[in-house]
């Protein structure tokens, strides 16, 4: 159970806040940030809640590309109480808190609105992320979860109960992309790899159409092998679920 110690100004970790700002800048430079609604959430272990830790994130009303140290806030996981700062995060923080509650292995969540991903899934109605490169499945280490266009898990986070353990990448066709990671670097690479794969797919489809060829998709068996081998290939470690 929670609340052994208080979280006060002395608990605020500037290193974590600076890390959040650094990745906010990286996402902005890639053109993934369009408005004030995207966000980054970082879980940090703290005695305030030994089971769930606390969350560093951005307050509502300012974008990732505009924010500074003064816009970093801290909440608890279970109730979303504001522990540090004066302005709470946006409604999408409910999704972040739910992911952290359901996935003890996850310590970073990124949610942004990349143009190509929204355009591709909205226009095609595709219900899966297919691969033409031999690296994205390794980075994601699990299938991307493509939701129905009318479903928004930022608003109804209870829907995450059904699939949060099965994916590290959630795609809302008319809204954006959410990636999960054990740390911010992993969540960031999963975001950049997802966007890059969709960009490659759009380009491949354009070229294939123009020359009358079919796209050479990675086979389902090869994709599954990449999911299974991801820990070894990326980190040099066996899959923890198989050890």
C-alpha positions as CSV (number, residue, x, y, z in Angstrom):
1,X,0.0,0.0,0.0
2,X,1.0,3.6,-0.6
3,X,1.8,6.7,1.4
4,X,4.7,5.8,3.6
5,X,6.4,9.2,3.2
6,X,5.3,12.5,1.8
7,X,6.5,13.8,-1.6
8,X,7.7,17.4,-1.2
9,X,9.9,19.9,-2.9
10,X,13.0,18.2,-1.6
11,X,11.9,15.0,-3.4
12,X,11.9,16.6,-6.8
13,X,14.6,15.0,-9.0
14,X,16.0,17.6,-11.4
15,X,17.9,14.9,-13.3
16,X,14.6,13.2,-14.2
17,X,13.1,16.5,-15.2
18,X,16.1,17.4,-17.4
19,X,15.8,14.0,-19.0
20,X,12.1,14.7,-19.8
21,X,13.0,18.0,-21.3
22,X,15.8,16.5,-23.4
23,X,13.5,13.9,-25.0
24,X,10.7,16.5,-25.4
25,X,13.3,18.5,-27.5
26,X,14.2,15.4,-29.5
27,X,10.5,14.6,-30.3
28,X,9.9,18.3,-31.3
29,X,12.9,18.4,-33.6
30,X,11.6,15.3,-35.4
31,X,8.3,17.1,-36.1
32,X,6.1,14.9,-33.9
33,X,4.8,17.7,-31.7
34,X,1.8,19.6,-33.1
35,X,0.1,21.2,-30.1
36,X,-0.1,21.1,-26.3
37,X,-1.7,17.6,-26.1
38,X,1.3,15.2,-26.6
39,X,3.2,14.2,-23.5
40,X,6.0,12.2,-21.9
41,X,5.5,10.4,-18.6
42,X,8.4,9.0,-16.6
43,X,7.9,6.7,-13.6
44,X,10.4,7.1,-10.7
45,X,10.5,4.9,-7.7
46,X,9.8,6.7,-4.5
47,X,8.9,5.7,-0.9
48,X,5.7,7.8,-1.2
49,X,4.4,4.7,-3.1
50,X,6.8,1.8,-3.0
51,X,4.6,-0.3,-5.3
52,X,3.9,2.2,-8.1
53,X,6.4,5.1,-7.7
54,X,5.6,8.6,-8.9
55,X,5.2,10.1,-12.4
56,X,7.1,13.1,-13.8
57,X,5.3,14.6,-16.7
58,X,4.2,17.9,-18.4
59,X,1.5,20.2,-17.1
60,X,-1.5,20.9,-19.4
61,X,-1.7,24.0,-21.5
62,X,1.9,24.0,-23.0
63,X,3.5,21.9,-25.6
64,X,6.5,19.7,-25.4
65,X,8.5,22.0,-27.6
66,X,7.7,25.1,-25.5
67,X,8.0,23.6,-22.0
68,X,10.7,24.4,-19.5
69,X,11.7,23.0,-16.1
70,X,8.9,25.1,-14.5
71,X,6.3,23.1,-16.5
72,X,7.4,19.7,-15.1
73,X,4.9,18.3,-12.6
74,X,4.8,15.1,-10.5
75,X,1.7,13.0,-9.8
76,X,1.0,9.7,-8.0
77,X,0.0,6.7,-10.1
78,X,-3.2,5.4,-8.6
79,X,-5.2,8.6,-8.2
80,X,-3.4,11.2,-10.3
81,X,-2.9,13.5,-7.3
82,X,-0.6,16.5,-8.0
83,X,2.4,16.0,-5.8
84,X,4.6,18.8,-7.3
85,X,3.7,21.8,-9.4
86,X,0.6,23.9,-9.6
87,X,-1.1,22.8,-12.9
88,X,-2.1,19.2,-13.5
89,X,-1.4,17.3,-16.7
90,X,-4.1,17.0,-19.4
91,X,-6.8,14.3,-19.5
92,X,-4.4,12.0,-21.4
93,X,-2.5,11.4,-18.2
94,X,-5.2,8.9,-17.2
95,X,-3.8,6.6,-19.9
96,X,-0.2,7.0,-18.6
97,X,-1.2,6.2,-15.0
98,X,-3.2,3.2,-16.2
99,X,-0.3,1.8,-18.2
100,X,2.1,2.2,-15.3
101,X,-0.4,0.4,-13.0
102,X,-0.9,-2.5,-15.4
103,X,2.7,-2.7,-16.5
104,X,5.2,-2.8,-13.6
105,X,8.0,-3.3,-16.2
106,X,7.2,0.0,-17.9
107,X,8.8,3.3,-16.7
108,X,8.3,5.6,-19.7
109,X,5.4,6.4,-21.9
110,X,5.4,8.8,-25.0
111,X,2.3,10.0,-26.7
112,X,2.5,12.2,-29.9
113,X,0.7,12.8,-33.2
114,X,2.9,12.0,-36.1
115,X,1.4,13.1,-39.4
116,X,2.3,10.0,-41.5
117,X,0.9,7.5,-39.0
118,X,-2.4,9.3,-38.6
119,X,-2.7,9.7,-42.4
120,X,-1.7,6.2,-43.3
121,X,-4.0,4.4,-40.8
122,X,-6.9,6.8,-41.4
123,X,-6.7,6.5,-45.2
124,X,-6.1,2.8,-45.5
125,X,-8.2,1.4,-42.6
126,X,-5.3,-0.9,-41.8
127,X,-5.7,-2.9,-38.6
128,X,-2.1,-3.9,-38.2
129,X,1.4,-2.5,-38.7
130,X,3.1,-4.6,-41.4
131,X,6.8,-4.5,-41.9
132,X,9.1,-4.0,-44.8
133,X,12.3,-3.4,-42.8
134,X,14.1,-6.0,-40.7
135,X,14.6,-3.8,-37.6
136,X,11.3,-2.3,-36.4
137,X,9.8,-5.6,-35.1
138,X,13.0,-6.1,-33.1
139,X,12.7,-2.6,-31.5
140,X,9.0,-3.0,-30.7
141,X,9.5,-6.6,-29.5
142,X,5.7,-7.1,-29.7
143,X,3.0,-6.3,-32.3
144,X,1.7,-2.8,-32.5
145,X,-1.9,-2.6,-31.3
146,X,-4.1,-0.7,-33.8
147,X,-7.4,0.4,-32.3
148,X,-10.7,1.1,-34.0
149,X,-10.9,4.7,-35.1
150,X,-13.6,5.6,-32.7
151,X,-11.7,4.3,-29.6
152,X,-9.6,6.8,-27.5
153,X,-7.8,5.2,-24.6
154,X,-6.8,8.6,-23.4
155,X,-10.4,9.2,-22.5
156,X,-11.5,5.6,-21.7
157,X,-8.3,4.1,-20.2
158,X,-10.2,1.1,-18.8
159,X,-9.9,-0.4,-22.3
160,X,-6.2,-0.9,-21.7
161,X,-6.9,-3.8,-19.4
162,X,-7.6,-6.0,-22.4
163,X,-4.3,-5.5,-24.3
164,X,-1.7,-3.4,-22.4
165,X,0.3,-6.5,-21.6
166,X,0.4,-7.6,-25.3
167,X,2.0,-4.5,-26.9
168,X,4.6,-1.7,-26.6
169,X,3.0,0.5,-29.2
170,X,-0.6,1.7,-29.4
171,X,-1.9,3.3,-32.5
172,X,-5.1,5.3,-32.5
173,X,-5.8,5.9,-36.3
174,X,-7.4,9.3,-35.9
175,X,-5.4,10.5,-33.0
176,X,-1.8,9.4,-32.6
177,X,0.8,6.9,-31.3
178,X,1.7,5.8,-27.8
179,X,4.9,3.9,-27.1
180,X,6.0,2.2,-23.9
181,X,9.5,1.5,-22.6
182,X,11.4,0.2,-19.6
183,X,13.2,3.6,-19.9
184,X,12.7,6.7,-21.9
185,X,15.4,5.7,-24.5
186,X,13.5,2.5,-25.3
187,X,10.1,4.3,-25.5
188,X,11.7,6.9,-27.8
189,X,13.3,4.4,-30.1
190,X,10.0,2.5,-30.4
191,X,8.3,5.8,-31.4
192,X,10.9,6.8,-34.0
193,X,11.0,3.2,-35.4
194,X,7.2,3.1,-35.7
195,X,7.0,6.4,-37.5
196,X,9.9,5.4,-39.8
197,X,8.2,2.1,-40.7
198,X,5.1,3.9,-41.7
199,X,7.1,6.4,-43.7
200,X,8.9,3.5,-45.5
201,X,5.5,1.8,-46.1
202,X,4.0,4.9,-47.7
203,X,7.0,5.3,-49.9
204,X,7.2,1.6,-50.8
205,X,3.5,1.6,-51.8
206,X,4.0,4.7,-54.0
207,X,7.0,3.2,-55.8
208,X,5.3,-0.2,-56.2
209,X,2.2,1.3,-57.7
210,X,4.3,3.5,-60.1
211,X,6.3,0.5,-61.5
212,X,3.6,-2.1,-61.2
213,X,5.2,-4.2,-58.5
214,X,4.1,-5.7,-55.2
215,X,5.6,-4.6,-51.9
216,X,7.9,-7.3,-50.4
217,X,6.5,-7.5,-46.8
218,X,8.4,-9.3,-44.1
219,X,6.7,-12.7,-43.5
220,X,4.7,-13.3,-40.4
221,X,7.1,-16.1,-39.4
222,X,10.1,-13.8,-39.7
223,X,8.3,-11.1,-37.7
224,X,7.5,-13.5,-34.9
225,X,11.2,-14.6,-34.8
226,X,12.2,-10.9,-34.4
227,X,9.8,-10.5,-31.5
228,X,11.2,-13.6,-29.9
229,X,14.8,-12.6,-30.5
230,X,14.5,-8.9,-29.7
231,X,16.1,-9.1,-26.2
232,X,19.1,-11.0,-27.5
233,X,19.6,-8.9,-30.7
234,X,19.1,-5.5,-29.2
235,X,20.5,-5.9,-25.7
236,X,22.5,-9.2,-25.8
237,X,20.2,-10.7,-23.2
238,X,17.7,-13.6,-23.4
239,X,14.0,-12.9,-23.5
240,X,13.0,-12.6,-19.8
241,X,9.7,-14.4,-20.5
242,X,11.6,-17.4,-21.8
243,X,14.3,-17.6,-19.2
